[in-house]
Amino acid sequence: MEIRRSYCGLCHPRCGMLLHIDNGKVVKITGDPDHPISRGVLCERGRLMLDHIYHPDRLNHPLKRVGKRGEGKWQRITWDQALDEVAEKLAGLKEKHGAETLAFTHGTKRTYHWDCRRFFNLFGSPNTCGVNTICMCPSYATEYATYGGMVMGSEIPPGS
């Protein structure tokens, strides 16, 4: 079994994880005790990372709806076909309505969305914004003001 260091990208602290890998597949995830922020603790979301990675209903390839909306009928297509169709639709929207027809919004920077921002710059739309005031920032600020940090789920030792 191989163990690799990684981190959880589901929220802000980027808690340290140890990925236990057997034959190229992650079979177990534990907290990294040497991580300077999380020190081996993982919240409920982090502990469910295996389900996130390997859920049987996870989409790993493009699907195109066939039939009417709501019928739940899908056809697997290639990445090339998916990208070509999306590019064609975006070009049509831009031609018909202008670049401002496209908008992008995000939560509180789990990444910096440099790729989306660059795409919007090239597309010509200024319509990118965030939702920091309704996402995790208020909770984060309250937790720091109240008890000096973020609660890490049910793994907080009693009396801390």
DADABEL-V475694 format. One record per backbone hydrogen bond with DSSP energy under -0.5 kcal/mol. CO is the residue of the C=O (numbers start at 1). NH is the residue of the N-H. Records with the same first field share a line. If there is no record, write none. Layout:
CO->NH  NH
This chain:
2->21
4->19
6->17
7->9
11->14
15->8
16->32
17->6  19
18->20  30
19->4  21
20->27  28
21->2
22->25
25->22
28->20
30->18
31->33
32->35  40
35->39
38->41
43->47
44->48
45->48
46->49
48->51  52
49->53
50->54
51->55
55->58
58->60
62->77
64->75
68->71
72->74
73->66
75->64
78->82
79->83
80->84
81->85
82->86
83->87
84->88
85->89
86->90
87->91
88->92
89->93
90->94
91->95
92->96
93->97  98
94->98
98->101
99->102
104->129
106->131
107->109
113->117
114->118
115->119
116->120
117->121
118->122
119->123
120->124  125
126->128
127->104
129->106
131->134  135
132->135
136->140
137->141
138->142
139->143
140->144
141->145
142->146
143->147  149
144->148
152->155
153->156
157->160
